[in-house]
Amino acid sequence: MCGIAGFYGSPLHPQQYQDLIHGMLAQIEHRGPDEAGCLLDDRLAMGTVRLSVIDLATGSQPVGSADGRYWLCYNGELYNYRELRDRLTASGFAFRTSSDTEVVLNAWAAWGHDCLPRFNGAFAFALYDTLTGELHLARDRFGKRPLFVARHEGAWLFASEMKAFLAYPGFRFAFDAPQLSSVFATWAPLPGQSGYRGIEQIPMGEYLSLRGDEARRGRWATLDLTAGPAPGTEEEAVELVRAELEAAVDVRLRSDVEVGVYASGGLDSSVIAHLAARRTGRPLRTFSIEFEDAEFDESAEQAELAAHLGTRHSTVRVTDKDVVETFPEAVRHAEVPVFRTAFVPMYLLAGHVRSEGVKVVLSGEGADEAFLGYGIFKDTQLLSSWHELDDDTRLRRMAQLYPYLSHFSGEDGHRRMLGLYGQFTEETLPGLFSHQMRFQNGRFAVRLLKDPGDPFAALQELVAQEPGYAQLTAVQKAQWLEFRTLLSGYLLSTQGERMALAHGVENRCPFLDPAVVRRAASLNLRFGDPYDEKYLLKRAYADVLPERIVKKGKFPYRAPDSAAFVRSRPDYRELLTDSDTLEETGVLDPRFVRRFTDRIFDTPPERIGTKENQAFVLLASTVWLHHWYVRGHARRRTPLGIPLNVVDRRGSALSA
């Protein structure tokens, strides 16, 4: 795992390139504190800060092809690199290292863009072709590793994290009002969005190829959720689930350093911990979060799992004060607005993991999306069949939706919710039927903005342009939306990758192995009660995991949101209502923000509703982003703390 940064086609003199790339890499050194290297050419500079995980001795970057034509700066891991290496060796390629990075390089030399569908991994990379002068930027199929691009005064800038752009001369951040409206309404940046003007993400499963002033974009991976052939029996289905997950964990344990597991106490991470514990030659290290607030705590399940598997387990205890005090720094690493505080404890957990000497962890992300674990999938089934059901059946189904939410508990609670659900049985947001009820909270949050416009326009355009989307079932559409919005835009990025790499920790997600996702799509809703989430996953591991974990039902990972701020009264409370700051953002409505913030702090924490919770966290994170990025305080002024290995091709006769 690494961080990459660079620029292409800059009007600045090449003699400035080394200092500039040094400054950009310094901004993201936390991602790769082990080594740093860069390539300098007459038309570009690009570099890597490396977290050494595979081939510790000879896996340094940038890496060049044997003939000097191709140069690669790579962030990520290619899990099937051994298999691809064997194929490339059989085709005549020679390897000088044992790294997956060189496999990516030679795969491109062999197959060009067509190498990308062959990759099973989490990656983003910059590959420079010295013969044609082209720069190729590409990102993995699920968006597990970030890659941002900006156009500035004739140059193309790119980096794993946007903060690297702060070191490029004259670059300034400014909020993009329509994008912020979309983020506030839908909870996360959409593919391609950054929240700032002039900066884009390369969407998951896509590439950008640059040649001079020409830019060519392509999509190499689509999310195929159409159900393939299913096995004839439930027992066969269970065996297929086990086989795919075992293979996914096997390849993600490939590492030259110790691999641990994030163990939340839920089903998904428990499955991964079980599989990893059976495959390691030493006691597995597991890590988890313990909350001071019992409403969010799963430490009893975590302890039971650790005892059951015999792992070396350690926890981080998180209080309201921890959430509030760490929030600004965690937002600096997130770089985008966030709608809940659950990413903050993950930042603290990653710091603990690294302090324990562990660089790589497996986690359960992707299981709920692949195996329909979220309540929104049951919501969609219920709402789709609403008019065909009588009230008794509706109530029975409603009791299976959100048992962990107090307003859903008991028959009285279910009856109160009947009226709410009845309002969302028809599609009023084209293409977004499954998420209409969720997006009601977003409609409130956009009131914080001066000009929210149509906050759902970007998402509606995204689904309208997606080939085959209209032909998906209602549940498949809901699944597609979860993969393309909340998973990639928040869970894998803000809560996952960014918080882990802030401390030089790499996270790997076996449930997002392409074969696992394909298998789940072929099995979902074909066996068991469709309202019993992840039925087959529970069947597959019921005999090897504690009964308490398998039977407790979905309990999503959450953390104290606005309640933590109200109880702790942070010393930066005044920043959230400072008139100059609010006006300077250019996007927030100062009058509404001040009234709203005062109301939050004057309300007993237990009486703050979900939509107010989310709106407050979005507001607080946006104000801090203004401080860090629009005002530029996130820029690191100190140089790289590790030596920079320089490959200097400026003035080379090989330049095209």
Summary of the structure (lengths in Angstrom):
residues: 656
radius of gyration: 24.3
end to end distance: 30.8
largest distance: 78.9
contacts: 2346
relative contact order: 0.15
helix: 47%
strand: 16%
